[in-house]
Amino acid sequence: MDEYPIPASDATTEIVIKNSRFISMIKRCDSVESARTAIAEIKKQHPNANHHVYAFRIGSGNSVQEGLSDDGEPSGTAGQPVMSVLRGSAIGDALIVVVRYFGGTKLGTGGLVRAYTESAAEALKHCATILKVTKSRVTIEIGYAQFDRIQRVLAEYGAEIMDTRFEQSVTLTAEIATRGVNNLIDALRESTGGSARIDMD
């Protein structure tokens, strides 16, 4: 997917079910490493909690990376319900950690699934989102006579010039929203009569 919603900021909510506290935290994470770092930090903030259940989704669409943990709760009763809520929201680059302080009353497997589902859903209600637009990088090598024309084409298609090198030819590196990259390349080729050397990352 070229664009998808991500958390605009962190959100924290708490619910109490049969004296057990369920504290849900949502954080934006743009890599698996940053998600694992955030999980470790939350565990340090709540060292006396009985469970630190989590689910994360980095990216979106076919390239999404996911991870989850029941952290000692019965298999499938905690991490998977949180992941189901996260998947259902279509939010990417997001981590949800549900910290549980056991209140002395066992909830049973069905009760745990409902509690973790409700806790994650409550946190998402309070999580504002923004749209993340994925970008592609294009490198264009042209003659000096084509420089002004190419700058105009890049501006017309909303591409941002990141670097320009003046050597025997001119090499520009530009970024553009991935959804528009093919149209840009077609326009660059047309405006240079096919003489531009174009590479895409």
C-alpha positions as CSV (number, residue, x, y, z in Angstrom):
1,M,0.0,0.0,0.0
2,D,1.3,3.4,-0.9
3,E,-0.4,5.1,2.0
4,Y,-1.9,4.0,5.3
5,P,-2.9,5.4,8.7
6,I,-0.3,5.4,11.5
7,P,-0.6,6.6,15.1
8,A,-0.2,10.4,15.3
9,S,0.9,10.2,19.0
10,D,1.0,7.7,21.9
11,A,-2.1,6.8,23.7
12,T,-2.7,5.1,27.1
13,T,-6.0,3.8,28.6
14,E,-6.9,1.7,31.5
15,I,-9.8,-0.6,32.3
16,V,-10.5,-2.8,35.4
17,I,-12.1,-6.2,35.1
18,K,-12.7,-8.2,38.2
19,N,-10.1,-6.3,40.1
20,S,-7.4,-6.9,37.4
21,R,-6.0,-3.7,35.8
22,F,-5.4,-3.7,32.1
23,I,-3.3,-0.7,31.0
24,S,-3.1,-0.4,27.2
25,M,-0.4,1.7,25.4
26,I,-0.2,2.4,21.7
27,K,3.1,3.7,20.3
28,R,4.2,4.5,16.8
29,C,7.2,2.3,15.7
30,D,8.7,2.3,12.2
31,S,10.7,-0.9,12.6
32,V,10.7,-4.2,14.4
33,E,13.8,-3.0,16.4
34,S,12.0,0.2,17.6
35,A,9.0,-1.9,18.6
36,R,11.1,-4.3,20.7
37,T,12.9,-1.3,22.3
38,A,9.5,0.2,23.2
39,I,8.4,-3.1,24.7
40,A,11.5,-3.3,26.9
41,E,11.0,0.3,28.1
42,I,7.4,-0.5,29.1
43,K,8.5,-3.6,31.0
44,K,10.9,-1.3,32.9
45,Q,8.1,1.1,33.6
46,H,5.9,-1.7,35.0
47,P,8.3,-4.1,36.6
48,N,5.6,-5.5,39.0
49,A,3.0,-6.2,36.4
50,N,2.0,-9.9,35.9
51,H,1.9,-9.7,32.1
52,H,3.2,-7.5,29.3
53,V,1.2,-8.6,26.3
54,Y,1.9,-7.0,23.0
55,A,1.2,-7.0,19.3
56,F,2.8,-4.9,16.6
57,R,2.4,-4.3,12.9
58,I,5.2,-2.5,11.0
59,G,4.3,-1.3,7.5
60,S,1.2,-2.3,5.7
61,G,-0.1,-4.5,2.9
62,N,2.0,-7.3,1.5
63,S,5.2,-6.0,3.2
64,V,3.8,-5.8,6.8
65,Q,5.9,-7.3,9.6
66,E,4.0,-8.6,12.6
67,G,4.9,-9.8,16.1
68,L,2.9,-10.7,19.2
69,S,3.3,-12.3,22.7
70,D,0.9,-13.8,25.3
71,D,3.7,-13.2,27.9
72,G,2.6,-16.0,30.2
73,E,-1.2,-15.9,29.6
74,P,-2.7,-19.1,28.2
75,S,-1.8,-19.5,24.5
76,G,-4.1,-17.5,22.2
77,T,-5.9,-15.6,24.9
78,A,-3.9,-12.4,24.9
79,G,-1.5,-11.5,22.1
80,Q,-3.8,-12.8,19.3
81,P,-6.9,-10.8,20.4
82,V,-4.7,-7.7,20.6
83,M,-3.4,-8.4,17.1
84,S,-6.9,-9.0,15.8
85,V,-8.0,-5.6,17.0
86,L,-4.8,-4.0,15.5
87,R,-5.4,-5.7,12.1
88,G,-9.0,-4.7,12.1
89,S,-8.1,-1.1,12.5
90,A,-5.8,-1.1,9.4
91,I,-3.3,1.0,11.3
92,G,0.4,0.3,10.5
93,D,3.7,1.2,12.2
94,A,1.9,0.6,15.5
95,L,2.6,-1.3,18.7
96,I,0.0,-2.1,21.4
97,V,1.2,-3.3,24.8
98,V,-1.4,-4.4,27.4
99,V,0.0,-4.5,30.9
100,R,-2.0,-6.6,33.3
101,Y,-1.9,-6.4,37.1
102,F,-3.7,-9.5,38.3
103,G,-6.5,-8.7,40.7
104,G,-6.9,-12.1,42.3
105,T,-9.8,-13.5,40.2
106,K,-9.2,-15.7,37.3
107,L,-11.1,-14.7,34.2
108,G,-10.9,-18.0,32.2
109,T,-9.9,-18.3,28.6
110,G,-13.0,-16.6,27.2
111,G,-12.8,-13.9,29.8
112,L,-9.2,-13.2,29.0
113,V,-9.9,-13.0,25.2
114,R,-12.7,-10.5,25.9
115,A,-10.6,-8.5,28.4
116,Y,-7.6,-8.1,26.1
117,T,-9.8,-7.4,23.1
118,E,-11.7,-4.7,25.0
119,S,-8.5,-3.2,26.4
120,A,-6.8,-2.9,23.0
121,A,-10.0,-1.5,21.4
122,E,-10.4,1.1,24.1
123,A,-6.8,2.3,23.5
124,L,-7.5,2.6,19.7
125,K,-10.5,4.7,20.4
126,H,-8.2,7.3,21.9
127,C,-5.5,7.1,19.3
128,A,-5.5,9.8,16.7
129,T,-4.0,8.8,13.3
130,I,-2.3,10.5,10.4
131,L,-1.7,9.2,6.9
132,K,1.7,7.9,6.0
133,V,2.6,8.3,2.3
134,T,5.4,5.9,1.1
135,K,7.9,7.5,-1.2
136,S,10.2,6.3,-3.9
137,R,13.6,7.8,-4.8
138,V,14.4,8.5,-8.5
139,T,17.9,9.4,-9.9
140,I,18.0,11.2,-13.2
141,E,21.1,11.8,-15.3
142,I,20.7,14.5,-18.0
143,G,22.6,17.0,-20.1
144,Y,23.0,20.6,-18.9
145,A,20.7,21.9,-21.5
146,Q,17.8,19.8,-20.0
147,F,18.4,20.9,-16.4
148,D,15.8,23.7,-16.3
149,R,13.1,21.6,-18.1
150,I,13.6,18.7,-15.7
151,Q,13.3,20.9,-12.7
152,R,10.0,22.1,-13.9
153,V,8.8,18.5,-14.6
154,L,9.8,17.4,-11.1
155,A,8.0,20.4,-9.5
156,E,4.9,19.8,-11.6
157,Y,4.6,16.2,-10.3
158,G,5.3,17.1,-6.7
159,A,8.8,15.5,-6.5
160,E,11.3,16.9,-4.0
161,I,14.9,17.3,-5.2
162,M,17.2,15.8,-2.5
163,D,20.6,16.2,-4.2
164,T,22.1,17.7,-7.4
165,R,25.5,16.9,-8.8
166,F,27.2,18.9,-11.6
167,E,29.8,16.9,-13.4
168,Q,30.1,16.0,-17.1
169,S,26.4,15.6,-16.9
170,V,23.8,16.7,-14.2
171,T,22.5,14.0,-11.8
172,L,19.5,14.8,-9.7
173,T,18.1,12.7,-6.9
174,A,14.4,13.3,-6.1
175,E,11.7,11.8,-3.9
176,I,8.1,11.4,-4.9
177,A,5.0,9.6,-3.4
178,T,5.2,6.1,-4.7
179,R,1.7,6.2,-6.3
180,G,3.0,8.9,-8.7
181,V,6.4,7.6,-9.6
182,N,5.4,5.8,-12.9
183,N,3.7,9.0,-14.2
184,L,6.8,11.0,-13.3
185,I,9.2,8.6,-15.1
186,D,7.0,8.7,-18.2
187,A,7.0,12.5,-18.1
188,L,10.8,12.7,-17.7
189,R,11.3,10.4,-20.6
190,E,9.0,12.3,-22.8
191,S,10.5,15.7,-21.9
192,T,14.0,14.5,-22.7
193,G,13.1,12.5,-25.8
194,G,14.2,9.3,-24.0
195,S,17.7,10.5,-23.4
196,A,17.6,10.8,-19.6
197,R,19.1,7.9,-17.7
198,I,16.6,7.1,-14.9
199,D,17.2,4.8,-11.9
200,M,14.6,4.1,-9.2
201,D,15.3,2.8,-5.6
